[in-house]
Amino acid sequence: MITQAGRAAAWDTYQALTEGLLPALGNGDGGDVLNPRLGAVVIRIRRYAPMWPHDGPMLLAAAGSAVRLLRHGDRAALTALSQAMAARLYVLAAGRCPLPHPGAGNQKTLWNKRFQLYTNQPPTGWLRNRRHGQAHHEKGISDD
């Protein structure tokens, strides 16, 4: 399980990748611009990798591959690898449940939805409604 600090670290690395390296790759910038931006991403991955027990080694290997791709000038492969790393970092930052939005309705409702999602419980009123429907059938009353 990733801690809140690990999620924040993943978000920081994700932002460095999506706001720094990927736009530079899309703009066709040269190595003098790409090198420091990739360096910023690699430094963050090396610093934060211990916070991600399952994904840290994979991201370290991907960062090393990204450096090699930049040295060899393979921009297409570097872009694809960077997008894959960004996708994984986003999942790490979001965690098992998405981060709650402060204005997104009732917190109890959000908690109930998450509980139902991860415990495979039926929606709150489902069983009551089902019993109610069965009672009508037992009495011979139609569902209309």
N, C-alpha and C positions, 0 to 999 in steps of 0.2 A: 504494500500500500504506500502510495506517495504522500508525503506530508504536505501541509499547506506551503511550507518553504520550498519544497520541490516543485509544486505547481507554479509558484511565483517565478522560480528560476526558469522553468520551461517557458513561461510566458515571456520573460525577458529575452531569452534566446530566440523564441519565435519572432518577436518584434525586430530583433537585430537582423534576422534572416529575411523577413518579409518587407521591412522598411529600408533595409540597407543593401543587402546583396542581390536579391531578386530584381529590384528595380534597375540596378546597375547592369545586371545581365540583360535585361530587356531593352535597355537603352543602347546597348552596344558599346558601353564604356570600355576603355583599355585596361591593361593590367595595373597601371598606376592607381586606378580607382578601385578595381576589383580586389586587389591584394589586401589593402587595409580592411575592407569590409568583410572579406572572408576571414581575415585574421581575427576580427572582433567576434565572429560567430564561433570560430574554433576555440578561442580563449574561453568563451562562456561555456561551451560544451565540455572542455577539459576541467573547468572549475566546478561545474555543476553535476557532472556525470555520476559522482558517488550518491547523489540524492535520488537517482533513478536506477534502482537496483536491477531491473530487468532490461531497460532500454538504454542505460548508460553505455555499456560496452558496444552496442550496435551503433549508437550515435558517435562514439569515439572512432570507430572504424569508418563510418561514413564521412566524418570530418577529415580523416586522413586521406580518404579517396578523393574528396573534394579538392584538397590541396594538390594532389597529383594531377587531377584533371585540369586545374588551372595552369599548372606548370607545362602541361602538354598542349594547352590551348584548345581543349575540347569543350567548347561553350555549350553545345547542345546537351551533352551528357552532364555537365556541371549544373545546368539549369534543371534538368530532370531530377538529379540527385538532390538539389536544393529544395525543390518542390516536395519531394518525398520526405525529406527531413522536416520541412515546415509542417507537413500534415501530421507527422508523428509527434512533433513538439506541441501542436495544438491539442491533440488527444491527451497528452500528458498534462497540459495546463488545465484542460477542462475536467480531468479526473473522471471518476465513474459517473457522477451526476454533474450536469452543467452548473456553473456558478450561478447562484440565485441573483436575479436582478432586483434591486431594492424596490422598484415600483411595480413589480409584476404580480399584482393581485395579493390575495390573502396567503400568508406564509403557511397556514394550516392546510390550505388547499394544495399548495406546492408540495408539502411534506406528504400528504396523502397520495398524490400522484406518484411521487418517487417510491413510496412504500409499495404501492400496488405494482409498479413497474418491476421492482427488483425482488419481490416476494411471490410474484405470480398470483396475487390475490385478485378476486373479481372487484369491480367497482363497488363503491360503498353501498348503494341501494339495491344491488343486483339480487341478492338472496331474498331480501324482503319482498321485492316485486315478484320474484319467481313464486314464493310461497303464496302471495296474494293471488296470483294468477291460478295456481293450483286449487285454491279454495273456491274460486268461481267455477272451475270445472267440476269439482266435487258436488257443488250445489246445482249443477245443471245450467248455470248462467253462461251465456255466450260471451266471447271476448269483445264483441262489437260495442 
